[in-house]
Amino acid sequence: MTTRTKVLMTGVAVFLIAIAAFTLIGTNSGNAPGSAQSERANSDPQAPVARTGLADSSDKVRLNLAEGGKALAGETGEIVLTLDIEPGWHVNANPASMEFLIPTVAKSSAGGQSLDIPTEYPRGRVSDIVLGDTALEVYDDGASIRLLPDEKQTAALKEAGKLDMTVRVQACSDEGVCLAPADLPVALNLDDTKPQ
């Protein structure tokens, strides 16, 4: 067994232990009203989150809404979300390279209703991390996810006045240590096309 394989197996073990710890101690649901993460969703997406408990992927990855917010005014027809990932870290591509890995996934809702907006994920970069015979595909800093609402969805979004988006990511270091997955929220106010 090579040193790289040992490091990767250790990373997977650390990740599984972190998941078990989150489940057992339940220190941070991230979705509870009034939680730091919930408050961050309603303020500056770059603001640091003060919380207790184990680290998760939101400590290494942030979500930015590109200036394409004008899209919902009918100008370009797309919304671009960009991943801001700390140096030395990456997230799993979509689709993930292996079944047990958590892919990067974007979800949208308006007026409390889930929307199945067509989404284009970038092609993953083939990393030098290999599990078995599979080189893992990952997203690095600056990777962009494009949401492409059709005319009916665009009309529904304009009526709702706000689009809520969440991107689920699992951050891993270039050495193969993975953090617990996290949901990164961002909202687009469709009245003035400025992110909230």
C-alpha angles and dihedrals in degrees: 000000000000124000090246091054090049091050091049093048089050089051091052090049091050090050093051091048090050091052091049091049092050089050094048101043099030092202098157126021091176090209102067115116110260094020118136092248092049090050091049089056089059096045138031110344089209094054114117116248118232108208142134130239134052124337118265135186093277087071090066105027133054130182124230128192110222119229086261088102084113086074093088091055083067098258105116107358096228141091118210123207116190126201115228103201125181117245113272092029137091139173131231116271125238112276095034116232094237132031096243094051119095111239124216105260131182121208129185138197138175127194090359092302121117114239124206096213113177107254130199115206120197121247111267123244112244103240129204089245109109127187112188102324095328123103107210120240113220143173119238131200112307097027110150130214117201124210113200111193116193122227094271092050091046090053091049091049093050090050092050091048094213138059119205116202132184127187117198112211139172113208121208130180120239086252090061102256109140129202127212112278120261138196111234111204130204131166130206117207103214095196094072100007092236121131116248 
